[in-house]
Amino acid sequence: MEELAKEAGITVRTLRFYRERGLIQPPRREGRIAWYDEHHLARLRTIAALLERGHTLNGIADLATAFESGRDVGEVLGLGEPTEETPVRLSPEDLADYFEGEVTPENLAAALDLGYLATDGDEIVHISRRLLDVSAALVREGVPLSAVLDAARRVRVHAEALADLFVDVLSAHTPQGEVDRLRPLAKSVVEAELSMAMDRRLRK
């Protein structure tokens, strides 16, 4: 314990306090010997970084609970990585920087539930670089992250319905195995229709 505290730049008393608050996992025990590893050190450094960014210990504890109850990256990507999306690996500090002041336990739980975020050891994986960048851009424009995630949940319902429609149509009228090749055509139809729908909505 003394070695871990020294490596993390904290006192043994602080380390014990973090353990009591559930901010770090218990050590692996062999008899009366407690073994800490690099994951404990990484968590302590994350706690320090989040404290520097203004998070409270209560808030960090809530975030840790949300992460640990979320799905791991193997579960989220279990059916294969998205064919057109690039996952992004982030530290908790990186995520806090992307959405300054918006990384709350509630928003984190919503993102985990949507499958946007997953955990991989001490790292966070966002399922899509494009969605991450667009979400961050909307937050910078003043849209609360909670509203972005709520909109994403509603878009997901319509996107699933559109995917079913196009897969059914293409499967019925094209040779077997051609649906994926024709995916860009379906995307172009959706993009054009959305553009025209936005025009109509803005003219009202």
KEKE-3310 file (N, C-alpha, C; in steps of 0.2 Angstrom, whole numbers, plus 5000, padded with zeros to 4 digits):
npx = (5004:5010:5019:5011:5004:5014:5019:5008:5007:5001:4995:4996:4985:4975:4974:4968:4956:4951:4949:4939:4928:4925:4931:4942:4946:4946:4962:4971:4972:4984:4984:4989:4994:4992:4990:4993:4990:4994:4982:4976:4984:4982:4969:4970:4977:4968:4958:4964:4966:4953:4949:4957:4950:4939:4929:4920:4923:4912:4905:4915:4914:4901:4902:4912:4904:4895:4902:4907:4896:4892:4892:4906:4919:4920:4907:4899:4905:4903:4897:4905:4915:4908:4905:4907:4911:4922:4929:4934:4946:4947:4953:4946:4948:4950:4937:4930:4936:4931:4917:4915:4910:4898:4899:4891:4884:4871:4871:4882:4877:4866:4873:4880:4870:4864:4874:4884:4895:4908:4917:4934:4945:4954:4951:4940:4929:4922:4910:4909:4919:4913:4901:4905:4912:4902:4893:4900:4902:4889:4887:4896:4890:4880:4870:4863:4871:4863:4851:4856:4859:4846:4840:4847:4843:4830:4832:4838:4828:4820:4831:4833:4821:4822:4833:4828:4818:4826:4835:4825:4819:4830:4835:4825:4825:4837:4853:4858:4868:4872:4867:4875:4884:4876:4873:4878:4869:4856:4859:4861:4848:4842:4849:4846:4832:4831:4837:4828:4817:4821:4822:4808:4803:4810:4805:4792)
npy = (4994:5006:5008:5010:5021:5030:5030:5035:5048:5052:5051:5037:5037:5044:5035:5024:5030:5032:5019:5015:5023:5016:5020:5014:4998:4983:4976:4962:4947:4937:4926:4935:4945:4959:4963:4976:4983:4989:4993:4999:5009:5017:5020:5028:5039:5044:5048:5059:5067:5070:5077:5088:5094:5099:5090:5082:5071:5064:5064:5058:5045:5041:5041:5031:5020:5020:5017:5004:4997:4997:4990:4980:4982:4971:4966:4976:4977:4964:4958:4961:4974:4990:4992:5004:5014:5021:5016:5025:5026:5032:5040:5042:5056:5062:5060:5069:5081:5082:5084:5096:5098:5091:5078:5069:5057:5053:5056:5048:5036:5035:5036:5024:5015:5017:5011:5019:5021:5010:5000:4996:4988:5000:5010:5020:5016:5024:5021:5027:5038:5048:5051:5054:5066:5074:5075:5082:5094:5099:5101:5111:5121:5124:5115:5105:5090:5080:5082:5080:5066:5061:5065:5057:5044:5044:5046:5034:5024:5028:5026:5012:5007:5013:5006:4993:4994:4997:4986:4976:4979:4980:4967:4959:4963:4962:4953:4940:4944:4957:4968:4975:4981:4990:4999:5013:5019:5019:5026:5039:5042:5043:5054:5064:5065:5069:5082:5089:5088:5095:5108:5110:5111:5122:5132:5134)
npz = (5000:5004:4994:4982:4986:4986:4973:4967:4972:4983:5001:5012:5020:5013:5002:5009:5012:5000:4996:5006:5002:4990:4978:4972:4967:4978:4984:4976:4986:4994:5006:5019:5012:5003:4986:4975:4958:4941:4937:4948:4951:4939:4941:4952:4947:4938:4946:4952:4941:4938:4949:4948:4938:4943:4948:4961:4975:4978:4966:4957:4963:4959:4945:4944:4948:4938:4927:4930:4931:4918:4901:4895:4882:4874:4875:4869:4856:4852:4841:4831:4825:4820:4803:4796:4805:4816:4831:4846:4858:4874:4889:4905:4909:4896:4891:4900:4896:4883:4885:4893:4910:4908:4909:4918:4930:4926:4912:4908:4911:4902:4890:4890:4890:4878:4870:4865:4873:4880:4891:4893:4902:4910:4901:4891:4878:4864:4852:4840:4830:4823:4828:4841:4839:4833:4843:4853:4846:4846:4859:4862:4855:4863:4866:4878:4884:4889:4881:4869:4869:4872:4860:4852:4856:4851:4837:4835:4835:4823:4814:4815:4809:4796:4792:4792:4782:4770:4769:4768:4755:4746:4748:4742:4729:4723:4719:4730:4743:4739:4746:4756:4747:4741:4751:4752:4743:4749:4760:4754:4750:4762:4767:4758:4759:4772:4772:4764:4772:4783:4776:4774:4787:4792:4785:4790)
capx = (5000:5014:5022:5006:5003:5020:5019:5002:5008:4996:4997:4993:4978:4971:4973:4963:4950:4948:4946:4933:4923:4924:4934:4947:4944:4951:4968:4971:4975:4987:4985:4989:4998:4988:4993:4990:4993:4994:4975:4974:4988:4979:4962:4972:4979:4962:4954:4968:4965:4946:4949:4960:4945:4933:4925:4920:4924:4905:4904:4919:4912:4895:4905:4915:4899:4891:4907:4908:4889:4891:4895:4913:4919:4918:4900:4896:4907:4903:4895:4910:4915:4905:4909:4909:4912:4929:4929:4939:4948:4948:4953:4940:4950:4949:4930:4928:4938:4927:4911:4917:4905:4892:4900:4887:4882:4865:4873:4886:4872:4862:4877:4882:4863:4864:4879:4889:4902:4909:4923:4940:4950:4954:4949:4933:4928:4916:4908:4910:4922:4909:4896:4908:4914:4896:4890:4905:4901:4883:4888:4900:4885:4875:4865:4865:4873:4857:4847:4859:4858:4839:4838:4850:4839:4824:4834:4840:4821:4819:4836:4832:4816:4824:4838:4824:4815:4830:4837:4820:4818:4836:4835:4819:4825:4844:4856:4860:4875:4873:4864:4880:4887:4872:4872:4878:4863:4851:4861:4860:4841:4840:4852:4842:4825:4832:4839:4822:4812:4824:4820:4801:4802:4813:4801:4786)
capy = (5000:5012:5009:5012:5028:5034:5030:5040:5055:5053:5048:5031:5039:5046:5029:5020:5034:5030:5012:5015:5026:5012:5023:5009:4991:4980:4973:4955:4945:4930:4926:4941:4950:4963:4965:4981:4982:4995:4996:5003:5016:5021:5023:5034:5045:5046:5052:5065:5071:5073:5082:5094:5097:5101:5085:5081:5064:5060:5064:5053:5039:5040:5040:5025:5015:5020:5014:4997:4994:4997:4984:4981:4983:4965:4965:4980:4975:4957:4955:4963:4981:4993:4992:5011:5018:5020:5017:5029:5025:5038:5040:5046:5063:5064:5061:5075:5087:5082:5087:5099:5100:5088:5071:5067:5050:5052:5056:5043:5030:5036:5034:5017:5011:5018:5008:5023:5020:5004:5000:4991:4989:5007:5014:5020:5016:5027:5016:5030:5044:5053:5052:5058:5073:5078:5076:5087:5100:5101:5103:5117:5126:5126:5110:5100:5083:5076:5083:5076:5059:5060:5065:5051:5038:5044:5044:5026:5021:5029:5023:5005:5006:5014:5000:4987:4995:4996:4979:4972:4981:4977:4959:4957:4965:4962:4947:4939:4947:4964:4973:4979:4985:4996:5003:5020:5022:5019:5032:5045:5043:5046:5061:5069:5066:5073:5088:5092:5089:5101:5114:5111:5112:5128:5137:5135)
capz = (5000:5004:4987:4978:4988:4984:4966:4965:4974:4989:5007:5013:5023:5007:4999:5013:5012:4993:4996:5010:4998:4984:4972:4969:4969:4983:4981:4976:4992:4995:5013:5023:5008:4998:4980:4970:4951:4937:4936:4954:4950:4934:4944:4956:4943:4935:4952:4953:4936:4938:4955:4946:4933:4947:4950:4968:4976:4977:4958:4955:4965:4955:4939:4944:4949:4932:4923:4932:4929:4911:4897:4893:4875:4871:4874:4864:4849:4852:4834:4826:4825:4815:4796:4793:4810:4819:4838:4849:4865:4878:4896:4909:4908:4889:4890:4903:4892:4877:4887:4900:4914:4906:4911:4924:4931:4922:4905:4907:4911:4896:4884:4891:4888:4870:4867:4863:4877:4883:4895:4892:4908:4913:4896:4888:4871:4861:4847:4833:4830:4820:4833:4847:4837:4832:4850:4856:4843:4848:4866:4862:4852:4869:4867:4884:4882:4890:4876:4863:4870:4871:4853:4849:4857:4846:4831:4834:4833:4816:4810:4814:4805:4790:4790:4790:4776:4764:4769:4765:4748:4742:4748:4738:4722:4721:4720:4737:4745:4736:4750:4759:4742:4739:4757:4750:4739:4754:4764:4750:4750:4769:4768:4754:4762:4779:4770:4761:4777:4786:4773:4775:4794:4793:4781:4793)
cpx = (5004:5017:5017:5005:5008:5020:5013:5003:5003:4998:4993:4986:4973:4969:4968:4956:4947:4945:4940:4927:4922:4927:4939:4944:4949:4957:4967:4975:4978:4988:4984:4992:4992:4992:4989:4993:4992:4987:4973:4978:4984:4972:4964:4974:4973:4958:4958:4967:4958:4945:4951:4955:4939:4928:4925:4921:4917:4904:4908:4917:4906:4897:4908:4910:4896:4896:4907:4901:4888:4894:4902:4913:4918:4911:4897:4898:4907:4901:4899:4909:4911:4909:4911:4911:4919:4928:4935:4940:4950:4949:4947:4942:4948:4941:4927:4930:4933:4920:4911:4910:4898:4893:4897:4886:4876:4867:4877:4882:4868:4867:4879:4876:4862:4869:4885:4896:4902:4916:4928:4945:4949:4952:4942:4933:4922:4916:4909:4913:4917:4904:4899:4909:4907:4893:4894:4903:4894:4883:4891:4895:4880:4870:4867:4866:4866:4852:4849:4858:4850:4837:4841:4846:4833:4826:4836:4833:4820:4824:4835:4826:4818:4829:4833:4821:4820:4833:4832:4819:4824:4837:4830:4821:4833:4847:4858:4867:4876:4871:4870:4884:4883:4870:4873:4872:4857:4853:4860:4853:4839:4843:4848:4835:4826:4833:4832:4817:4815:4822:4813:4800:4805:4809:4794:4786)
cpy = (5006:5013:5012:5020:5033:5035:5035:5047:5056:5050:5041:5032:5040:5039:5025:5023:5032:5023:5011:5018:5022:5015:5019:5002:4988:4977:4965:4952:4938:4929:4932:4947:4953:4965:4970:4981:4989:4998:5000:5010:5020:5024:5029:5040:5048:5051:5059:5070:5074:5078:5088:5098:5099:5096:5084:5073:5060:5059:5058:5046:5037:5038:5033:5019:5014:5016:5006:4993:4993:4991:4985:4981:4977:4963:4969:4979:4968:4954:4958:4971:4984:4994:4999:5016:5016:5021:5021:5027:5031:5036:5044:5054:5066:5065:5067:5081:5088:5086:5090:5101:5096:5080:5069:5060:5048:5052:5050:5036:5029:5033:5027:5013:5011:5013:5012:5022:5013:5004:4994:4992:4997:5012:5014:5020:5019:5023:5020:5037:5050:5055:5056:5065:5077:5080:5082:5094:5103:5104:5110:5123:5127:5121:5105:5093:5079:5076:5080:5069:5057:5060:5059:5044:5038:5043:5037:5023:5022:5026:5015:5003:5007:5008:4994:4988:4994:4989:4975:4973:4978:4970:4956:4958:4965:4955:4946:4941:4954:4969:4978:4984:4991:5000:5011:5023:5023:5026:5039:5047:5046:5053:5066:5070:5070:5080:5092:5093:5095:5108:5115:5114:5120:5134:5138:5141)
cpz = (5000:4997:4982:4979:4985:4977:4963:4967:4980:4995:5008:5016:5018:5003:5002:5012:5005:4993:5000:5006:4991:4978:4969:4971:4974:4980:4981:4982:4991:5002:5016:5018:5003:4992:4976:4963:4948:4936:4942:4953:4944:4936:4948:4952:4939:4940:4952:4947:4936:4944:4952:4941:4937:4949:4957:4969:4976:4970:4955:4957:4961:4948:4939:4944:4942:4927:4924:4931:4922:4907:4895:4885:4871:4870:4869:4857:4848:4845:4829:4826:4819:4808:4794:4799:4814:4827:4841:4856:4868:4886:4899:4908:4901:4888:4894:4900:4886:4879:4893:4904:4913:4907:4918:4924:4926:4915:4903:4906:4904:4890:4884:4889:4881:4867:4864:4867:4880:4887:4893:4897:4911:4907:4894:4881:4868:4854:4840:4834:4828:4825:4839:4845:4836:4839:4854:4853:4845:4855:4866:4859:4858:4870:4873:4881:4884:4884:4869:4863:4870:4864:4849:4850:4852:4839:4830:4832:4826:4812:4809:4809:4798:4787:4788:4783:4770:4764:4766:4757:4744:4742:4743:4731:4719:4722:4727:4738:4743:4741:4753:4754:4740:4745:4755:4747:4745:4759:4761:4750:4757:4770:4764:4757:4768:4777:4768:4767:4782:4783:4774:4782:4795:4790:4785:4797)
residu = (MET:GLU:GLU:LEU:ALA:LYS:GLU:ALA:GLY:ILE:THR:VAL:ARG:THR:LEU:ARG:PHE:TYR:ARG:GLU:ARG:GLY:LEU:ILE:GLN:PRO:PRO:ARG:ARG:GLU:GLY:ARG:ILE:ALA:TRP:TYR:ASP:GLU:HIS:HIS:LEU:ALA:ARG:LEU:ARG:THR:ILE:ALA:ALA:LEU:LEU:GLU:ARG:GLY:HIS:THR:LEU:ASN:GLY:ILE:ALA:ASP:LEU:ALA:THR:ALA:PHE:GLU:SER:GLY:ARG:ASP:VAL:GLY:GLU:VAL:LEU:GLY:LEU:GLY:GLU:PRO:THR:GLU:GLU:THR:PRO:VAL:ARG:LEU:SER:PRO:GLU:ASP:LEU:ALA:ASP:TYR:PHE:GLU:GLY:GLU:VAL:THR:PRO:GLU:ASN:LEU:ALA:ALA:ALA:LEU:ASP:LEU:GLY:TYR:LEU:ALA:THR:ASP:GLY:ASP:GLU:ILE:VAL:HIS:ILE:SER:ARG:ARG:LEU:LEU:ASP:VAL:SER:ALA:ALA:LEU:VAL:ARG:GLU:GLY:VAL:PRO:LEU:SER:ALA:VAL:LEU:ASP:ALA:ALA:ARG:ARG:VAL:ARG:VAL:HIS:ALA:GLU:ALA:LEU:ALA:ASP:LEU:PHE:VAL:ASP:VAL:LEU:SER:ALA:HIS:THR:PRO:GLN:GLY:GLU:VAL:ASP:ARG:LEU:ARG:PRO:LEU:ALA:LYS:SER:VAL:VAL:GLU:ALA:GLU:LEU:SER:MET:ALA:MET:ASP:ARG:ARG:LEU:ARG:LYS)
# end
